[in-house]
Amino acid sequence: SERFPDRFYDVGICEQHGVGLANGLSKGGMKPVFAVYSTFLQRAFDQLYHDVALQGASVVFCIDRAGFVGADGPTHHGLGDIACTRVIPGFVVMAPRDGEELEAMIRLALEGDFPAAIRYPRENVPENKEQRSAAPLELGRAEICRRGEDAAIVAYGVMAGRALEAADILAREDGLEVTVVNARFAAPLDRETICRVVSQHPAVLIAEDHSVRGGFGSGVLEMLAQESSPAAHVALAGAPQQFIAHATRERQLARCGLDGPGLAERLKTLLDAAAR
């Protein structure tokens, strides 16, 4: 807004108008980027569907405050944006695990000829503690961050870091080796990678900081059903179907079993059930 005032529009809390304006800019040959809180984008579902996707507009939606938002409370939790976007034909829906991946996704969206939704949370950019380079970002391709034979966690967005923490806990305390997948995309899903991981492990946990209804995990189960892939050993870890009370974001994640220790406990329970 300071460097390019002629290229910046503050629409206040008029999200429907903002999405409609972005459509018009796209049709005028521009590449609009709409920055918006996750919870408030829900107000503009009609415009996302009819004004952007149906019109073939190439708009980039940078969806901030995705997932739990901490002390802002129930009005601001972004627990429905995946459900709102992945059901719309033509939308590319993605979530980065860290800052480097966020930049890569924005570049991918800017260079692509499709509407794109990129979700990221209200938290500090996580440190990349792994001594390796991330796999290059490709449209609709997941990344395997860690390999193990005992179980697997397919994580969406910043949940990949918590999944890696859970894998460390299970290796240290229980001697279990866990595969961790950074899904990257909710639409299109990486069918090949996810189906292979599901078929090769006795217990698979799908982790996201979003409602379990209609979210990334629901999309995975839909895909497995389409592929006629057995899924009795697959469980979803996400936000419960209730309004979440005030607390820090980390405490909210912990209460819902979505931090590292919580995911580790969920996976052990799933492994115990699979063994019976």
C-alpha positions in Angstrom: 0.0 0.0 0.0 3.0 2.3 0.6 5.1 1.4 -2.4 2.3 0.8 -4.9 -0.7 2.9 -3.8 -2.3 2.7 -7.2 -2.3 -1.1 -7.0 -3.8 -1.4 -3.6 -7.5 -1.5 -2.6 -8.7 -1.6 1.0 -12.3 -2.8 0.9 -12.6 -2.9 4.7 -14.9 -5.7 5.8 -16.7 -6.0 2.4 -15.4 -9.4 1.5 -18.0 -10.0 -1.2 -17.2 -6.8 -2.9 -13.4 -7.6 -2.6 -13.8 -10.9 -4.4 -16.0 -9.4 -7.1 -13.5 -6.6 -7.6 -10.7 -9.2 -7.9 -12.7 -10.9 -10.6 -13.1 -7.7 -12.5 -9.4 -7.0 -12.3 -8.6 -10.5 -13.5 -10.9 -10.0 -16.5 -9.1 -6.7 -17.2 -5.8 -8.5 -17.6 -4.4 -8.1 -14.1 -3.3 -10.7 -11.6 -5.1 -9.7 -8.3 -4.0 -11.0 -4.9 -6.7 -10.9 -2.3 -5.4 -11.1 1.3 -8.1 -12.0 3.8 -8.7 -13.7 7.1 -10.0 -17.2 6.8 -13.1 -16.8 8.9 -14.2 -13.7 6.9 -13.7 -15.3 3.5 -16.7 -17.5 4.3 -18.9 -14.4 3.7 -17.9 -14.4 0.1 -18.5 -18.1 -0.9 -21.1 -17.0 -3.5 -18.5 -14.7 -5.2 -15.8 -17.4 -5.0 -18.1 -19.8 -6.8 -19.9 -17.6 -9.3 -17.7 -14.5 -9.8 -14.3 -16.2 -9.8 -14.4 -20.0 -10.5 -17.4 -20.0 -12.9 -16.0 -17.0 -14.8 -12.5 -18.6 -15.1 -10.9 -15.7 -13.3 -7.2 -16.2 -12.2 -7.2 -14.8 -8.6 -4.8 -15.6 -5.8 -6.4 -15.8 -2.3 -3.9 -15.4 0.5 -5.9 -16.8 3.5 -4.5 -15.6 6.8 -5.5 -16.7 10.3 -6.2 -20.2 9.0 -6.9 -22.7 11.8 -6.9 -21.8 15.4 -6.2 -18.1 16.1 -5.7 -18.0 19.8 -7.1 -15.2 22.0 -9.2 -13.6 19.2 -11.7 -16.3 20.0 -14.5 -18.2 18.2 -15.3 -15.4 15.8 -11.9 -15.5 14.2 -11.0 -19.2 14.0 -10.3 -20.2 10.4 -11.8 -23.7 10.5 -13.9 -23.7 7.3 -11.8 -22.4 4.5 -10.7 -25.7 3.1 -14.3 -26.9 2.9 -15.3 -23.6 1.2 -12.6 -23.8 -1.5 -11.9 -27.4 -2.3 -15.5 -28.1 -3.4 -15.3 -25.4 -6.1 -14.3 -26.6 -9.5 -11.0 -25.4 -10.8 -9.7 -24.1 -7.5 -6.1 -25.0 -6.5 -6.1 -25.3 -2.7 -2.7 -25.4 -0.9 -1.0 -24.8 2.4 2.7 -24.4 3.2 4.6 -26.0 6.0 6.9 -23.0 6.4 7.9 -19.6 5.1 10.0 -20.9 2.2 7.1 -23.0 0.9 4.7 -20.1 1.3 6.8 -18.0 -1.1 7.0 -20.9 -3.5 3.2 -21.3 -3.5 2.6 -17.6 -4.1 5.0 -17.8 -7.1 3.1 -20.9 -8.4 -0.2 -19.2 -8.0 1.0 -16.0 -9.7 2.3 -17.8 -12.6 -0.7 -20.1 -13.0 -3.9 -19.6 -14.9 -6.3 -20.7 -12.2 -7.9 -19.5 -9.0 -5.7 -20.4 -6.1 -6.2 -20.5 -2.3 -3.2 -20.5 0.0 -3.9 -20.9 3.7 -1.5 -20.1 6.5 -1.9 -19.6 10.3 -1.5 -16.9 12.9 1.9 -18.1 14.2 5.6 -17.4 13.7 7.2 -19.0 10.7 8.5 -22.4 11.9 12.2 -23.1 11.7 13.4 -25.8 9.3 15.3 -28.1 11.6 15.9 -30.7 9.0 19.3 -30.8 7.4 18.0 -31.1 3.9 16.6 -29.1 1.1 12.8 -29.3 0.6 11.5 -31.1 -2.4 10.7 -28.7 -5.3 7.1 -27.5 -5.3 5.0 -29.1 -8.1 1.3 -28.6 -8.7 -0.6 -31.4 -6.9 2.5 -33.1 -5.6 3.1 -34.0 -1.9 6.4 -34.3 -0.2 7.6 -37.2 1.9 9.6 -35.7 4.8 10.4 -38.8 6.7 10.1 -42.6 6.0 9.2 -45.3 8.4 7.4 -48.7 8.3 5.3 -48.7 11.4 2.8 -46.0 10.7 2.2 -42.8 8.8 1.0 -39.2 9.3 -0.3 -37.3 6.3 -0.2 -33.7 7.4 -1.6 -30.6 5.7 0.2 -27.2 6.0 1.9 -26.3 9.2 0.7 -29.5 10.8 3.7 -31.1 9.0 6.0 -29.7 11.7 3.9 -31.1 14.5 3.7 -34.5 12.7 7.5 -34.6 12.6 7.6 -33.8 16.3 5.2 -36.7 16.9 7.4 -39.0 14.8 10.4 -38.0 17.0 8.4 -38.7 20.2 7.3 -42.1 18.9 10.8 -43.1 17.8 12.3 -42.0 21.1 9.7 -43.4 23.5 8.3 -46.4 21.6 10.8 -47.3 19.0 8.3 -46.7 16.2 9.4 -45.4 12.8 6.7 -43.2 11.2 6.4 -41.9 7.7 5.5 -38.2 7.5 3.9 -36.7 4.4 3.7 -33.0 3.8 0.5 -33.0 1.6 0.9 -29.4 0.3 -2.3 -29.6 -1.7 -5.9 -30.2 -0.8 -7.0 -29.8 -4.4 -5.7 -31.4 -6.5 -4.7 -34.2 -4.1 -1.6 -36.2 -4.8 -3.4 -39.5 -5.4 -0.3 -41.5 -6.2 1.6 -40.6 -3.0 -1.2 -40.7 -0.6 -2.7 -43.9 -1.8 0.7 -45.6 -1.7 1.4 -44.4 1.8 -2.1 -45.6 3.0 -1.6 -49.0 1.4 1.9 -49.5 2.9 1.2 -48.7 6.5 -1.0 -50.4 9.1 -2.1 -47.1 10.7 -2.4 -43.7 9.0 -3.4 -40.4 10.7 -4.5 -37.4 8.6 -3.7 -34.2 10.4 -5.0 -30.7 9.8 -5.9 -27.6 11.8 -9.3 -27.3 10.3 -12.7 -28.9 10.9 -12.7 -32.6 10.3 -16.0 -32.1 8.4 -15.3 -31.1 4.9 -11.6 -30.5 5.4 -8.5 -32.0 3.9 -9.0 -35.4 5.6 -12.5 -35.6 4.3 -11.1 -35.1 0.8 -8.5 -37.9 1.4 -11.3 -40.3 2.4 -13.4 -39.4 -0.6 -10.4 -40.1 -2.8 -9.7 -43.4 -1.2 -13.3 -44.4 -1.7 -13.0 -43.4 -5.4 -9.9 -45.6 -5.7 -11.6 -48.5 -3.8 -8.7 -48.3 -1.4 -9.3 -49.8 2.1 -9.4 -47.1 4.7 -10.5 -48.7 8.0 -7.0 -48.0 9.3 -7.1 -44.3 8.5 -8.2 -41.8 11.1 -8.8 -38.0 10.9 -7.2 -35.6 13.4 -8.7 -32.1 13.2 -10.8 -29.5 15.0 -13.9 -30.9 16.7 -17.4 -29.8 15.6 -17.7 -27.1 18.2 -16.8 -23.5 18.8 -13.3 -23.3 20.4 -12.9 -21.1 23.5 -10.2 -18.4 24.1 -6.7 -19.6 24.7 -3.3 -19.4 23.0 -3.1 -21.1 19.6 -0.7 -23.8 21.0 -3.0 -24.5 23.9 -6.0 -24.8 21.6 -4.0 -27.2 19.4 -3.0 -29.2 22.5 -6.6 -29.4 23.8 -7.7 -30.8 20.5 -4.8 -33.3 20.4 -3.2 -31.6 17.4 0.2 -30.7 18.9 3.2 -33.1 18.6 2.4 -35.1 21.8 -1.3 -35.2 20.9 -0.7 -36.6 17.4 1.7 -39.2 18.9 -1.0 -40.4 21.3 -3.6 -40.5 18.5 -1.3 -42.6 16.4 -0.5 -45.0 19.2 -4.2 -45.5 19.8 -4.7 -46.1 16.1 -1.9 -48.7 16.1 -3.4 -50.4 19.1 -6.7 -50.7 17.4 -5.1 -52.0 14.2 -3.3 -54.7 16.2 -6.5 -56.1 17.8 
